[in-house]
Amino acid sequence: MAGWRDQARELQKGVTGILGDAVVGIYAHGSLALGCFNEARSDIDLLVVVARPLELEEKLALIDLLLRVSAAPYGIELHVLSTEQLEHWRHPSPFELHYGETHREALAFEPVAALERMSPTDADLAPHVKIARAAGIPLAGPPPETVFPEVPWEDYADALRRDLEWTRASRSALYGVLSPCRAWASLESGEVHSKATGAKWALGRLPPDLRPQVERALAGYTGGGEAIELDAEERRRLQAYIEEQVS
């Protein structure tokens, strides 16, 4: 697990060099915070909190840094939020900057245009902030519960339902199986679940004919990163069953 810390430390050093005293804190969330980081397939999920809005030049410098540091070896999924955006929480939340490997090409070749096209808000920040407050790993800055607000449950639930709808079109078999299980487990139990704990929760409640694909997806997610194959009908039946449970 030292590898992710080395990569995160390099990013932390670069962010601090660009933004200086504007950095309030840098926090790992997602699979790292929830204890299910898989070196074969997980991303490093980070929230950077800043004391003021970012200038365009600062955003471009951060993009250059991320293009260099991300995917070496782990992909980095990063949001920059200001203290004002956190203190005056709304859902979907606005943000200062978002980087993920799906944006790499656009940010590398036309960064200003890509920033202009980027949505100004992101519903996924509700679960990100909720997890960061509860279990975030501070790479810099004060304890996360002093930085992040308590996200209302209805915001978290709305983000899960949006994600459940989005998974219908996901090309990733793992994501298309495990993310609906996570949404179902969280919405039904009222607790925060990871993909791994959500799948384990769902396995105890699914009908027998829907369990094998979840078992295969969970094994692939927690194992050595092996790809799995599922036909469209298998995924459709699982998706339909879970959507019926949470409707």
N, C-alpha and C positions, 0 to 999 in steps of 0.2 A: 504493500500500500504506500510505500515511500514515494513511488513514482509520481502519484498525483500531487503529493505535497510539494515536490520539487517543481513541478510545472506550475502549480498555483502560486508558489513563492516567486517564481520568475514573473508571473503576471502581476502579482501584488507590487513587486518592485517597479515594474513598468508603469502601472496605474499611478502609483504614488509619485513617480518621477514626472508624469505628465500633469497631474492635478494638484500635487502638493498638499497644502493645508485644507483644500476643499474636500478631501476624503475623510468621511466620518467613520466608515468601516467597510470591511469586505468579508462576506459570509458565504460559506458553502452550505447548500441545502440539497434537496432531492435525495438521490440514492445514497450519497455520502452521509447525510444527516440521519437517514432512516436505516442505516446499517445494511444496505443491500447493494453496495457498489460492486460491480463486476468488472475486473480489469480487462476482460475480453470484449466488453460491449458498452460499458457505461460512459456517459459524458460527465464532465465536471460542471456542476450547476452552481453558479455564483450570482450573488446580489452585491452590487457596489452601491453604497449610500454616500451621497455627496451633499454638501451644505448649501449648494446654489445650483442654478441651471448651468448647463454646459454650453460653451461657445462652439461654433462650428469647427474651428481649428482643433479644439480639444477632442471633439468627436472623431475627426479624421485621424488624429494621432492615436487615439484608442483603437480605431479600426486597424490601422497599420500594425499596432502591437498584437492585436488578436489574430490577425492573418498570419503572423509569424509564430505565435505561441500555441494557438489552437491546433488540434490534430497532431501534436508532437509530444507524446503519442495520443493523448485523449482529446476528443472534441470538447470544446468549451461552449456552454450555453450561459450567456451573461446578460443581465439587465443592470442598467444604472438608473437609480431612482434618487430624487432629491428628498431632503427631510420634509420639505413643504408637501410633496406628493404623499408622503407617508403620514404626516400629521393630519392632513385633511383628506383622509382616505375616501376614495370612491371606486366603484366597480362598474365596468372594467377600469383598471387603474392606468393613468398616464405614466410615462417614463421618459427618461432622457436619451437612452440608447439601448438597443437590443442587438446582440450578436449571437448567431448560431451557425453551424456549418451549412445549413440549408441556404443561408444568405451569402456564403463566401464568394461565389462567382460575381454576384451583383455588386457587393461591397468592394471587391478587388478591382473591378474594371470601370465602374461608374459610381463611386461612393456617394457623391452629393445627390445624384438622381435617385439612388437606392434609398437614401435617408428621406428624401422628399416623398417617395412612394410608400414608405413604411407607415403602417397604421399608428396613430398617436396613442392608442390604448391597447392593453393586452389583458384579456380575461384570465389568462393563466397566472397572472401575478397574484391572484387571490390565494391559490394553493401554495405558490412559491413563498409568499410572505408568511402565510400561516405556518408552514413547516419551518421556515427560518426562525420565526419567533419561538417555536416550541423546542426545536432541536438543532438549530443552525450552528455550524462550526465557525467561530470567529477567527479569521486569518489576520485581521487587523481591526482594532476598534473595541468598543465596550461590549458587554454581554448583549446578545440579540434581543432579549426581552425589554431592554431599555431603548432600543432603536426602532423596532418594528411594532406596529399597532396590533391589537387583537382584531383579526378579520372576522366580520360577522359570518355566522354559519350559512346564512342564505346566500352570501357572495361565494363562499366555498362550494356550496351545493350547485349554484348556477354554473360555476366553472366546470364542475364535474359533468353536469348534463351537457354542456357545450362540447366537452371532450368526447363524451359518449357518442354524440351525433357525428363528430368529426371522424371517429374511428371507422365509421362505415366505409369511408373512402381511403383509409390508410393502406398503403401497399405493403407495410411491414406486418407479416403474420404474427410475430411476437407482440407487437404493440396492439394489433387488432384483436388479440385474445386477452392479453393481460390488462390493458387499460379499461375495458368494460368491466372486468372482474373487480378492479380497484374502485371504480365508480360505484358499482353495486354494493360492495362491502362498506364503503364509507357512507353512502346515502342510507343504507339500511341500519348500520350500527351506530351512526353518529360519531364515528371515530375516524382519525386520519389513517389511511392505509397506503403502503407502498404497492408497487405492482406485485411483489413477491407475497406480501402478507394478504393482499386482496385475493390473489389466486388461491392461496391456501384456505382462506375463509370461504371462497366460492365452491371449492371442491367438496366441502362438507354439506353443501346445499343444492348443488346441481343434480338433475336427473342423471342416471348412469350413462346414457348415450352421449351426453355432452361433456363428460369428465375427461375422456382420453386426450382431446385436443388441448385442454387446459394443463393436464399433466405434462404433455410434451412441450408446451410453451414454457411452463415453469422450469422444467429440466434444462431447456435451452438457455433460459434467462439466467439461471443460477449456476450453470455449468461452465463449460469451456467456450461458450460463444457459438455453438453449433447452430446453423440455420435449420429451420423447420419448414416443412411444406404442409399447407392446408388447402383443401379445395374451397372454392367460393361458397359452396353450399354448407360446408361445416361451419364456416365463420358466420354465414347469414343466420343459421339456426341458433347459434350461441348469442349473437347480437340481439335477435328477436326475443329470445327468452329473457335476457337480462333487461331489455327495454320494457318488457311486460312487467317485470318484478318492480321496477322503479317508477312506473307510470302512476 
